[in-house]
Every structure is written in C-alpha cells, then in structure tokens.
Amino acid sequence: MWELMFSVHAIHRMFERGISSEDVRHVLDAGVSIESYPDDPPYAGRLVLGFVGQRPLHVVAAGNEEEGPPIVITAYEPDPWNWDATFRRRSDG
C-alpha cells in the first residue's frame, strides 16, 4: 500500500464531509484524472474523479512522485449543479 500525505485543509474537509482516507485512496487508485493543474506551486496538481459505491468523489492531489507521496489537498462530493451528469466536466450551473 502506498503512502499519502494530507493537508490540514483536506483533513478538516474530509471529516466534515464524511470522507475517509480509504475513500481517498480508492479514488486515487481507481479513479480518472479529469483536470490537471501543471502550474500549481510547489507541485503540479490534478483533479481525480472516482466512485465509492454509488457516491461520486473528487480528490485534488499534488505531488512529485520522485520526491515523495502524493499530497491530498481536498476531497469532496461534486455538486450536480456545477458538474455535468458524469461529474467529469463543469457545467454552467
């Protein structure tokens, strides 16, 4: 099992939203990257969509694999008003 690091923000939001570290690991392991943020400092980031059961989750993670484990920035259940029906593309809401 590979390591993950969590920002303080991610820990707070995960607790508030009922998202476990196992949920995040599952999304990062089995999900698909739907957006990339190559210019985010200090490491490039990405938005990953995955499903835990029927629940869609987005996880924002950053990291440089040569330097260490991914850093989880936040995790949330995407709002259907802001995303299309697949949760892969932002909608006009």
N, C-alpha and C positions, 0 to 999 in steps of 0.2 A: 504494500500500500504506500503510495507516495504522500509526501508531506504537503501541507497547505499552511499558509500564514493568513491571518485575518486582521484587517484594520479594526481599530476600536469602533469606527462607524459601522462596519459590517456586523460586528458582534451585537451592537445595540439594535440595529435594524432587524437582524435575524431573530433576535429574542422577541421584539415587538410583533413580528410577522409570523411567528411560529415556524421558522425555517431552521432545520438542524444542520450541523456540519456534515452529516451523512447525506442530506439532501443536496447540499452544495457540491460535495464530492461526486455524487451521482450525475449532476448536471454537467460538471466539468469533464467527467469521464465519458458520458454517453451523449451529451448534447451537441449542438451545432453552433459554430460561431456565426452570428448574424450581422455584426458590425465590428469594425476594427478602429482603434484609435492609435495609429502609429506614432503620433507626435506628442502623446501624453507623457509628461515627465513623472518620475525619472525613468519609467519603463513604458513601452507600448502596452496598450490595454485592448481588451476585447469584450464584447457582449455575447454571452452564450445563452441559448435557449435550450431548455430541457424540460422533461415532464417527470414528476414524481407521482406515480399513479396517473390520475386524470388532471392533476394540478400543474399548470404551466409555471415555470420559474425562469427568471432572467438572473444571471450572475455576471457581474462585472469583475474581471480579474486582470491583473497586470503582472508582468514578470519577465525576467531574463533567465531562461532555463539554465544557462551556463553558470549563473551566479547564485541560484537558489530556487526554492519552491515558489509557485505562483502566490501572489498576494490577492486575496479576495477583498475587493473594495466595497461592494454591496451586493445584496440579493433581494429580490422582490418578485411578487406575482404581478405580471403585466396587466395594466388596466385595459379592458377591452375597448374603452372609448379612445384610447391613444394608440392602439395597435390594430392591425387587420386581424381577420379571423384565425390566421395561422400563428399570430404573435411574432412574425418574422419581420414585418415592415410597419413603420409608424404610419398612422392614419392621420387624416386631417381633423379627426375628433369631432 
